[in-house]
């Protein structure tokens, strides 16, 4: 059974492990993870320890298998990680739907996120759920202490259609 809840203080080890394993899988196609592994591990530990109040956790049969965060509690998803052993089971879709509902509940009109430009699985996942690529850039990642080719994606949470045919009619 799938359950989504707020993170608890003291879950650093399990959440950091999920994040790091997911990050390693995402970065494997890009390479260079060996040099960044220690920095990434520290970043996940620090983030999940210090910002646990911003994290939503998805469980499958009582086991944490993924998490997402909105670091500033605004429309931006700062982290979205599903344990590689649990992908393609609808968990990411369920977690994303919850995050979108939370954002909508705050009265915000869109959701946005950034991803490594080479993370084709993540980009395809979000695009299949209505997200559009808005920009491509090189962004410095303080968490990784490295420049990262990055895409920005967003999705409108409001229905802009007025029922008329064609744009602007």
Secondary structure, DSSP 8 states (H G I E B T S, - for coil): -EEEEE--TT-HHHHHHHHHHHHHHHHHTT--HHHHHHHHHHHHHHHHHH-GGGEEEEEETTEEEEEEE-TTSSSEE-EEEE-GGG-SSSHHHHHHHHHHHHHHHTT--EEEEEEETT-HHHHHHHHHTT-EEEEEEEEEETTTTEEEEEEEEEEE-S----S-SSTT-
